[in-house]
Amino acid sequence: MKLRGRHMFFFWLLAVCTALWLVIWRQTASFRLARALDETRSQRTMLQGRTADLQRRIRAASSRDELIPRAARLGLREAKDSEIFRIPPPLAP
């Protein structure tokens, strides 16, 4: 069967429509991916802020100004200088 002009036209029309559909599908997928990436970045920023806040609170809670009153409320006394010693970390080989 020989392809006539109208058959060739419909064949090329189908090919062009398929190519355009693939381009639209790819761009839609990239927009979805960009949106998910933006949400992930905003969540990461929020978690980094929370981490910084928790680290600040840990530093504040472990300071002498905070620990000495807590120890006094528990009935503990402050260590004398002769009672404090530091253990150095082991040297790396």
N, C-alpha and C positions, 0 to 999 in steps of 0.2 A: 504494500500500500504506500503510495507516494504522499508525502506530507504536502498539503496545500498551504496557501498563504494564511488562511484563517487558523489552521492548526499550528503553524509556526508562531503566529501572533499569540495564541493562547498559551503555548509552551513558554515563550519569553515572558509573557505576563505572569505566569505562575512562578517562573524563576525569579523575577524581580520582586514579586510579593513575598516569596520565601526569604530572599535576602534581606528585605526590609523588616520582616518579622523577626529574623535572627538578630538584627541590629537593635531593634526595640527591646527584645528579650534580654540581650546582653546589657544594655544601658539600665534597664529596670533592675536587673540583678546587681549592677554596680551601685545604684542608688540605695538599694537595701543594705548592701555591705557597708557603704559609707555611713548610713544612719546607725547601723550596729556599732561601727567603729567609734562614732561620735559618742554614743551612749557609754561605751566601754571607757573612753577617755574621761568622760565626766565622772564616772564611777571611780576610776583610778585617782582622779584629783581629790574626790571626796574622801577616799580611803587614806590618801597621803596626808590630808589635813587632820583626819582623826588620829593617825599614827603620831603625827607631830604633837597633837594635844595630849595624847596618852604618855608620850615620852617626857613632855614638860611636867605633867602631873607626877610621874615617877621620880623625876629629879627633885621636884619640890618636896615630895613626901619622904625622900631619903636624905634630906638636908638635916644638919644639926639643929637648926631652928625648929624643925618639926619633930625630930626624934627625941630630943631631950625632954620636952613637956610630956610626950606620950610615955616615956620610960618612968618619969616621976609619978604619973597617974597610976602606973602599974606597980609602984613601990620599988622600982629598980634605982640603983645609984649610977652616977656617971663614972666611967672607968678612969683610973689614974693613969698618968703617962707611963708609969713602969708596967702597967698591965696591958698596954697596947703594943702589939707587935705585928709586923706585916710579913706575910709569906710571899716571897717572890715567885713569879710564875717560872716553870721550868724553861730552860733555854732550848731553843730549837736545834736539832742536830745538824 
